[in-house]
Amino acid sequence: MDKLWSEIKIGNLELPHRLAMAPMTRSRAEEDGTPGELSSLYYAQRASMGLLITEGAQPSDDGQGYLCSPGIYNDQHIKGWKKVTDAVHEAGGFMYIQLMHAGRMSHPDNTPHHRQPVAPSAIAPGVQMFTATGMQDIPVPRELSKEEIQTTISDFRKAAAAAIEAGADGVEIHGANGYLINQFIGENSNTRTDEYGGSIENRARFAIEVTKAIIEEIGAERTGFRISPGTSLGGIQDGEQGPDLYRYLTRELAKLNLAYLHIMHLGNEDLLKDIRAIWTNPLLVNRAGRALEDLSIDLEHGLADMVPVGVWSLANPDLVERLKTGAPLNQADPTTFFGIGSKGYTDYPTLKELESQKG
């Protein structure tokens, strides 16, 4: 794993190693979307991961999908996130806030305005959503007008500015996992007949316009983008044109000189190789379920420049130390991934804490 511990530059950040903390929804924010009191501790505990990519933060009321997810579009959100970024910086880490508009992956019961979800087309995802009263079918969303698309792009721009005001080192645009940007990309979720639907170029247009707006606001060196080619999350189907669409999108994003591209890799090795050939800036490759001993394989083969780690960093605040020393890892408790309070959030012990308990 020697290459894992080599330094790397991401945007304007000098990072000590090639690990990163992957974004993970934790549902610990206050009802108004302000990061909860424990969030500063949670992220600061994991500062040794170097680059911390936060859970998705909605850029507007319409962007919220889940209960108790954080926002980044008003003064209270900014103040809450500032406490988090200050704690992370004090502990020696860096933080990118992920901007996530859930689009149709929402329910009126989960949003502050209780309105129908929005999407590129009025097509329900065919899955359920957790609400305060339990699991419910997600309703058919309302199709965004072209004017509303421009408003949504503006919301992303303002959220990026708010993230920087809150002390973030940059933002990651969430174009993956079945959420709004991915819904524009998906063949079965976008049946528009205007310039935002139909062809590969049109289905990628919203993603590119959001990215350009954010770059204009905060700079390319502080902007990352996440994709998940071939995902079925949220009922998304890329269709036969999917791989070519992602090749096109990668080429267009590469022209913008972003800090990084982040792939949730789901097994299309040929596409990954093509994206690697197209993308010359840092590439983050997250392979779900990857064996611990395989962490650095993509680095060694030149397919990735950084390795984002999710569940292992959730359960091990000192993952870097454990990997370097070969120490055993804490096992994650899936029953506490989402919810309230410190259990399964800030109470995973470090090696030092375990040693002190023995003593």
C-alpha positions in Angstrom: 0.0 0.0 0.0 3.0 2.3 -0.4 1.3 4.5 -3.0 -1.6 5.0 -0.6 0.6 7.0 1.7 2.1 9.3 -0.9 1.1 13.0 -1.0 -1.2 14.4 -3.6 -2.5 17.9 -4.7 -6.3 18.2 -5.1 -7.3 21.6 -6.4 -5.4 24.0 -4.2 -5.0 21.5 -1.3 -1.9 19.6 -0.5 -3.0 16.3 1.0 -0.8 13.9 3.1 -2.1 10.6 1.5 -4.5 9.1 -1.1 -7.4 8.2 1.2 -10.5 10.4 1.4 -13.6 10.1 3.5 -16.5 9.3 1.2 -19.9 11.2 1.5 -22.4 9.3 3.6 -25.9 10.4 4.6 -26.2 10.4 8.4 -29.5 12.2 9.1 -28.2 14.0 12.2 -29.1 17.6 11.3 -31.7 19.7 13.0 -35.2 19.9 11.5 -34.3 23.2 9.8 -31.3 21.6 8.1 -28.7 23.2 10.4 -25.9 20.7 11.1 -26.4 19.1 14.5 -24.4 19.7 17.6 -22.5 16.5 17.2 -21.5 17.0 13.6 -18.4 19.1 14.4 -17.1 16.3 16.6 -18.0 13.6 14.1 -16.1 15.2 11.2 -13.2 16.4 13.4 -12.7 12.9 14.7 -12.0 11.8 11.2 -9.7 14.7 10.2 -6.7 12.3 9.6 -8.5 11.1 6.5 -7.2 14.3 4.9 -10.0 15.2 2.5 -13.4 14.8 4.1 -16.4 14.9 1.7 -19.5 15.6 3.7 -22.9 14.0 3.5 -25.2 15.6 0.9 -26.4 19.1 1.8 -29.5 20.4 -0.1 -29.2 23.7 -1.9 -32.8 24.6 -1.4 -36.1 23.6 0.2 -36.9 21.7 -3.0 -33.6 19.9 -2.8 -34.3 18.0 0.5 -35.1 14.3 0.2 -34.5 12.8 3.7 -35.5 13.7 7.2 -32.8 15.6 9.1 -30.5 16.1 6.2 -28.4 19.3 6.3 -28.9 22.3 4.1 -26.5 24.9 2.8 -28.7 27.8 1.7 -29.4 30.1 4.6 -27.6 32.0 7.4 -28.3 29.3 10.0 -26.9 26.6 7.8 -23.8 28.6 7.2 -23.3 29.2 10.9 -23.8 25.5 11.6 -21.4 24.4 8.9 -18.8 27.0 10.1 -18.5 25.2 13.4 -17.9 22.0 11.5 -15.3 23.3 9.2 -13.5 25.1 12.0 -13.3 21.9 14.0 -12.0 19.9 11.0 -9.4 22.6 10.2 -8.2 22.8 13.8 -7.8 19.0 13.7 -5.7 19.2 10.5 -8.2 18.1 7.9 -9.9 19.6 4.8 -13.5 19.5 3.9 -15.6 19.6 0.8 -19.3 20.0 1.3 -21.3 17.9 -1.1 -24.2 19.7 -2.8 -27.1 17.2 -3.3 -30.5 18.1 -4.7 -32.6 15.0 -4.2 -35.1 15.8 -7.0 -37.8 13.1 -7.1 -36.1 11.1 -4.4 -38.2 12.9 -1.8 -41.6 13.0 0.0 -43.7 16.1 0.9 -43.6 15.0 4.6 -39.8 15.4 4.6 -39.5 18.9 3.3 -40.1 22.3 5.0 -42.7 23.4 2.5 -44.4 20.0 2.1 -44.7 20.4 -1.7 -44.6 17.7 -4.4 -41.0 16.7 -5.3 -39.5 18.1 -8.5 -37.7 16.3 -11.4 -36.8 16.6 -15.1 -40.0 14.6 -15.9 -43.2 13.6 -14.0 -42.1 10.0 -13.5 -42.1 8.4 -10.1 -39.0 6.4 -9.1 -41.1 3.4 -8.1 -39.5 3.1 -4.7 -40.3 4.1 -1.1 -39.0 6.8 1.2 -38.6 6.8 4.9 -40.7 9.5 6.6 -41.7 10.3 10.2 -44.7 8.0 9.9 -42.7 5.2 8.3 -42.0 4.0 4.7 -44.2 5.6 2.1 -44.4 5.4 -1.7 -42.7 8.3 -3.4 -45.3 10.4 -5.3 -45.1 11.4 -8.9 -42.9 14.5 -9.1 -43.7 17.7 -10.8 -41.7 18.4 -14.0 -39.5 21.4 -13.8 -40.1 24.1 -16.3 -37.2 25.6 -18.2 -37.4 28.7 -16.0 -37.3 26.5 -12.9 -34.3 24.7 -14.2 -32.5 28.0 -14.4 -33.6 28.8 -10.8 -32.3 25.4 -9.7 -28.9 26.1 -11.3 -28.9 29.4 -9.5 -29.7 27.6 -6.2 -26.6 25.4 -6.8 -24.5 28.5 -7.4 -25.7 30.2 -4.2 -25.2 27.0 -2.2 -21.6 26.8 -3.4 -21.0 30.3 -2.3 -22.6 29.6 1.0 -20.3 26.6 1.5 -17.2 28.7 1.0 -18.6 31.3 3.3 -19.1 28.5 5.9 -15.4 27.7 5.6 -15.4 24.7 3.3 -12.4 24.1 1.2 -14.6 23.3 -1.8 -17.8 21.6 -2.9 -18.6 18.3 -4.6 -21.5 18.3 -7.0 -23.6 15.2 -6.5 -24.4 13.9 -10.0 -24.8 10.3 -8.9 -27.0 7.8 -7.0 -30.4 8.6 -8.4 -30.6 12.3 -7.3 -31.6 15.3 -9.5 -28.6 15.6 -11.7 -28.6 11.8 -12.2 -32.3 12.0 -13.0 -31.5 14.3 -16.0 -28.9 11.8 -17.1 -31.2 8.7 -16.8 -32.9 7.5 -19.9 -36.1 6.3 -18.0 -36.2 9.4 -15.7 -35.9 12.1 -18.3 -38.4 12.0 -21.2 -38.2 15.7 -22.0 -38.4 16.9 -25.6 -36.6 20.2 -25.1 -32.9 20.9 -24.9 -32.6 19.1 -21.6 -33.8 15.7 -22.8 -33.4 13.2 -25.6 -29.9 13.1 -26.9 -26.7 12.4 -24.9 -25.7 16.0 -25.1 -29.1 17.2 -23.9 -29.3 14.8 -21.0 -25.8 15.9 -19.8 -26.7 19.6 -20.3 -28.0 20.2 -16.8 -25.0 18.6 -15.1 -22.6 20.8 -17.2 -24.6 24.0 -16.6 -24.7 23.5 -12.9 -20.9 22.9 -12.9 -20.2 26.0 -15.0 -22.3 28.1 -12.7 -20.5 26.8 -9.6 -17.1 27.4 -11.2 -18.0 30.9 -12.0 -18.9 31.4 -8.3 -16.1 29.7 -6.4 -13.5 28.5 -9.0 -12.7 25.2 -10.7 -10.0 24.5 -8.2 -12.6 24.2 -5.4 -15.1 22.1 -7.4 -15.4 18.3 -7.6 -18.1 16.2 -9.4 -19.4 12.8 -8.5 -20.9 10.2 -11.0 -22.2 6.7 -10.7 -22.4 5.1 -14.1 -24.8 2.2 -14.3 -26.4 2.8 -11.0 -30.0 1.6 -10.4 -30.4 3.6 -7.2 -33.7 5.6 -7.2 -35.0 3.6 -10.1 -32.5 5.1 -12.6 -31.7 3.3 -15.9 -28.9 4.8 -18.1 -30.0 2.8 -21.1 -27.8 1.6 -23.9 -26.4 5.1 -24.4 -25.3 5.3 -20.8 -21.6 4.6 -21.2 -21.3 6.9 -24.2 -23.1 9.6 -22.2 -20.6 9.3 -19.4 -17.7 9.5 -21.8 -19.2 12.7 -23.3 -19.9 14.1 -19.8 -16.4 13.4 -18.7 -14.9 15.0 -21.8 -17.0 18.2 -21.2 -16.1 18.3 -17.5 -12.5 17.8 -18.3 -12.5 21.0 -20.2 -13.4 22.9 -17.0 -10.3 21.8 -15.1 -12.1 20.7 -11.9 -10.3 19.7 -8.8 -11.4 16.1 -9.2 -13.9 13.6 -10.6 -15.3 11.1 -8.2 -16.7 7.8 -9.5 -19.0 5.4 -7.6 -17.7 2.5 -9.5 -20.2 -0.3 -10.1 -18.2 -2.7 -12.3 -17.9 -1.5 -15.9 -14.1 -1.8 -16.1 -13.9 -0.8 -19.8 -15.8 2.5 -19.0 -13.6 3.2 -16.0 -10.5 2.8 -18.2 -12.0 5.1 -20.8 -12.8 7.7 -18.2 -9.3 7.4 -16.8 -7.9 8.1 -20.3 -10.1 11.1 -20.8 -9.7 12.6 -17.3 -6.2 13.9 -16.6 -7.0 15.7 -13.3 -7.2 13.7 -10.0 -9.7 10.8 -10.2 -11.3 9.4 -7.1 -12.6 5.8 -7.5 -15.0 4.4 -4.8 -15.6 0.6 -5.2 -18.4 -0.4 -2.9 -17.6 -3.6 -0.9 -13.9 -3.5 -1.8 -11.8 -5.8 0.3 -9.4 -4.0 2.7 -6.4 -5.6 1.1 -7.5 -4.3 -2.3 -7.6 -0.6 -1.2 -4.6 0.5 -3.3 -5.1 -1.7 -6.4 -6.6 1.1 -8.5 -3.8 3.4 -7.5 -1.1 0.8 -8.4 -2.8 0.2 -11.8 -3.1 3.9 -12.6 -6.9 3.8 -12.6 -7.3 6.2 -9.6 -5.4 8.9 -7.8 -7.4 8.7 -4.6 -9.4 6.1 -2.7 -12.6 7.4 -1.0 -13.6 5.2 1.9 -17.1 5.1 3.3 -18.2 2.6 6.0 -14.7 1.9 7.3 -14.2 5.6 8.0 -17.6 5.9 9.6 -16.7 3.1 12.1 -13.1 4.0 12.5 -12.2 7.6 13.3 -8.5 6.7 13.2 -8.7 4.5 10.1 -5.4 5.9 8.8 -3.5 4.9 12.0 -5.2 1.5 12.0 -4.3 0.8 8.3 -0.7 1.9 8.8 -0.2 -0.2 11.9 -2.3 -3.2 10.8 -4.6 -2.8 13.8 -8.0 -4.5 13.7 -11.0 -2.3 12.7 -14.2 -1.5 14.5 -17.2 -3.1 12.8 -19.9 -0.7 11.6 -23.4 -1.0 13.0 -25.9 -0.5 10.1 -28.8 0.1 12.5 -27.2 3.4 13.5 -26.2 4.7 10.1 -29.2 7.1 10.1 -31.0 8.7 13.0 -30.3 11.0 16.0 -27.8 11.1 18.8 -24.2 9.9 19.3 -24.8 6.2 19.1 -23.1 4.9 16.0 -22.0 8.4 15.1 -19.4 9.8 17.5 -18.9 6.9 19.9 -16.8 4.5 17.8 -13.6 4.1 19.8 -10.1 5.0 18.6 -7.1 2.8 19.3 -5.9 5.2 22.0 -9.3 5.0 23.7 -9.3 1.3 23.6 -5.8 1.2 25.1 -6.8 3.6 27.9 -9.9 1.4 28.7 -7.5 -1.6 29.1 -5.3 0.3 31.3 
